[in-house]
Amino acid sequence: MGVRHMTRVQKQMARRLKAKGMTLKAMGRELSCSLPLVTASVYVQQPESGLPDRWTPASGRLSAEDREEILLGLARGESMSDIARSLGRAPFTITREVAANGGIHRYGAWKGTAGLSERHADPRPPNWRTLPSPDK
């Protein structure tokens, strides 16, 4: 049994990738979703939920759109320097992002975006040193 829904961020990413010319099948692989889910997210109009459009990273961090451009640049065979130049970033930033999310041949823009939004959604666990001891 697989996933039966896509998150709001996945749907937005699918629409942006479709607008940039990526095939539905390639989007399904990138977003780890089935072809019917991707097709529905791209072609079915969703009602507005009143939630903000997307998670926005802190200044200086890569956005979901930046990660999509990295994915598309790698698919076109561009070098890390060319991708960095087009995004106005340092080549090391692009190299580090690609290495952290699958490498040149298996880079996943969704992996980086999902990981960041999940890490920032949950509060950090409390520090064990600040907890009262059970003896007191």
C-alpha positions as CSV (number, residue, x, y, z in Angstrom):
1,M,0.0,0.0,0.0
2,G,1.4,3.4,-0.9
3,V,0.8,7.0,0.0
4,R,-2.7,8.2,-0.9
5,H,-2.1,11.9,-0.7
6,M,0.4,14.6,-1.4
7,T,1.3,17.4,0.9
8,R,0.6,21.0,-0.1
9,V,4.3,21.6,-0.7
10,Q,4.6,18.5,-2.9
11,K,1.6,19.7,-4.9
12,Q,3.1,23.2,-5.4
13,M,6.4,21.7,-6.4
14,A,4.7,19.4,-8.9
15,R,2.9,22.4,-10.5
16,R,6.2,24.4,-10.8
17,L,8.1,21.4,-12.2
18,K,5.3,20.9,-14.8
19,A,5.4,24.5,-15.8
20,K,9.2,24.1,-16.3
21,G,8.6,21.1,-18.7
22,M,9.2,18.1,-16.5
23,T,7.2,15.0,-17.4
24,L,4.6,13.6,-15.0
25,K,6.5,10.3,-14.7
26,A,9.7,12.1,-13.7
27,M,7.8,14.3,-11.2
28,G,6.4,11.1,-9.7
29,R,9.9,9.7,-9.2
30,E,11.2,13.0,-7.8
31,L,8.3,13.5,-5.3
32,S,8.0,9.7,-4.5
33,C,4.4,9.7,-5.5
34,S,2.3,7.6,-8.0
35,L,1.5,8.9,-11.4
36,P,-2.2,9.3,-10.6
37,L,-1.4,11.5,-7.6
38,V,1.0,13.7,-9.5
39,T,-1.5,14.0,-12.4
40,A,-4.3,15.0,-10.0
41,S,-2.1,17.5,-8.3
42,V,-1.1,19.2,-11.6
43,Y,-4.5,19.1,-13.4
44,V,-7.1,19.3,-10.7
45,Q,-7.8,22.7,-9.2
46,Q,-7.6,22.6,-5.4
47,P,-9.8,24.8,-3.2
48,E,-7.9,27.5,-1.3
49,S,-7.3,26.4,2.3
50,G,-6.5,29.8,3.8
51,L,-3.0,28.6,4.6
52,P,0.2,30.4,3.6
53,D,1.4,29.5,0.1
54,R,4.6,27.8,1.1
55,W,7.2,27.4,3.7
56,T,9.9,30.0,3.3
57,P,13.4,29.4,4.5
58,A,15.6,31.9,6.3
59,S,17.4,34.4,4.2
60,G,20.6,32.9,2.7
61,R,19.1,29.4,2.6
62,L,18.1,27.5,-0.5
63,S,14.4,27.7,-1.3
64,A,12.2,25.0,-2.9
65,E,12.5,26.9,-6.2
66,D,16.3,26.9,-5.9
67,R,16.3,23.2,-5.4
68,E,14.1,22.7,-8.4
69,E,16.5,24.7,-10.5
70,I,19.4,22.6,-9.3
71,L,17.4,19.4,-10.2
72,L,16.6,20.8,-13.7
73,G,20.2,22.0,-14.2
74,L,21.6,18.6,-13.4
75,A,19.1,17.0,-15.8
76,R,20.4,19.3,-18.5
77,G,23.9,18.3,-17.7
78,E,25.1,21.7,-16.4
79,S,28.1,21.9,-14.1
80,M,27.8,22.9,-10.5
81,S,29.4,26.2,-11.3
82,D,26.9,27.0,-14.0
83,I,24.0,26.1,-11.7
84,A,25.5,28.3,-9.0
85,R,26.0,31.2,-11.3
86,S,22.4,31.0,-12.5
87,L,21.1,31.1,-8.9
88,G,23.6,33.7,-7.7
89,R,25.1,31.3,-5.2
90,A,28.5,30.0,-4.4
91,P,29.4,26.7,-6.2
92,F,30.2,25.1,-2.8
93,T,26.6,25.7,-1.7
94,I,25.3,23.8,-4.7
95,T,27.9,21.0,-4.4
96,R,27.0,20.6,-0.7
97,E,23.2,20.5,-1.5
98,V,23.6,17.9,-4.2
99,A,25.9,15.7,-2.1
100,A,23.5,15.8,0.9
101,N,20.5,14.8,-1.2
102,G,21.6,11.9,-3.4
103,G,24.5,13.1,-5.5
104,I,24.7,14.1,-9.1
105,H,22.9,11.1,-10.6
106,R,20.3,10.7,-7.9
107,Y,19.7,14.2,-6.6
108,G,16.2,14.8,-5.2
109,A,14.9,18.3,-4.7
110,W,12.0,17.0,-2.7
111,K,14.4,15.2,-0.2
112,G,16.0,18.5,0.7
113,T,12.8,20.5,0.9
114,A,10.9,17.8,2.9
115,G,13.7,17.3,5.3
116,L,14.1,21.0,6.1
117,S,10.4,21.6,6.5
118,E,10.0,18.6,8.8
119,R,13.0,19.6,10.9
120,H,11.7,23.1,11.4
121,A,8.1,22.0,12.1
122,D,8.9,20.0,15.2
123,P,10.3,21.6,18.3
124,R,13.6,20.3,19.6
125,P,13.5,17.7,22.4
126,P,14.1,19.2,25.8
127,N,17.7,19.1,27.1
128,W,18.0,16.2,29.6
129,R,20.1,18.3,31.9
130,T,17.4,20.8,32.5
131,L,14.8,18.2,33.5
132,P,14.1,17.6,37.2
133,S,15.6,14.4,38.5
134,P,13.1,11.7,39.5
135,D,14.4,11.6,43.1
136,K,13.2,15.1,43.9
